[in-house]
Amino acid sequence: MTPAVATVPRVTRPRVTRGAGLAARGLVAQRGGRAVLHGVSLAAPAGEVTGLVGPNGAGKTTTLEAIAGVCPLREGSIRVFAERPTIGFAPQEAALYPPLTVAENLAVFAAYAGVRRAARAGEVGRALELAGLEGVATRRAGRLSIGQRRRLSLAVATLGSPAVLLFDEPTAGVDPQARHHMIEAIGALAREAGAAVVFSSHRLDEIETVCDTAVIIDHGRVVTEGPVADLRIDDPSLEAAFLRLTGVGLRE
């Protein structure tokens, strides 16, 4: 018998016009004097989840950081087509305030996101519910488990209802229950709230579960992209297609 799982609450108050989204074109970036992106382009429609897949060192994190404005670009353009062209980013390493509680962190980041003071309590409550953190709202962020920190980082990224949401391997190191909750929440943010979501993961089963399209990147270049179902047409699985396109050699 399949065990019962908690349902993820609906995401309310959609603010993004469907059909809009994100367009990144010709992204070129360096790290430590070494080129890591060589003209990466991707499109993420509103209301859909776009998966970013690649081996270690392929350029996934740099691509997301470039779109978020964390990593400077040498070339390329990034456009957000929405009434409020804002971007929310949940990096691999959660940038939180350890001495503050979960709710206090959300309130602070809501202010950073431009949420009006009168609306912050409601926004914090929505984010707590989305991430399933109501039970630890008064716990200091420095005392959270890995999974709780990742769920808090996800919640922080959604504050202010950004038009574009970027999640960099948000489920790495979390238990199956937390992973299930986060995947469901990410899907809801796109399909119920209408955000354009870009989601990177090493778990190809997650990509197949939640993503509408996938972009496979390797050595800082896009290898292929398209609907997830189309990418695996000639292969038994997305993983088989991924290995065929990027090789089976180990990456450091």
Buried (B, 14 or more C-beta within 10 A) or exposed (E): EEEEEEEBBEBEEBBBBEEBBBBBBEBBBBEEEEEBBBEBBBBBBBBBBBBBBBBEBBBBBBBBBBBBEEBEBEEBEBEBBBEEBBBBBBBBEBEBEEEBBBBBBBBBBBBEBEBEEEEBBEBBBBBBBBBBBEEBBEBBBEEBEEBBBBBBBBBBBBBBBBBBBBBBBBBBEBEEEBBBBBBBBBBBBBBBBBBBBBBBBBBBEBBBBBBBBBBBBBBBBBBBBEEBEEBBEEBEEBBEBBBEBBEEEEEE
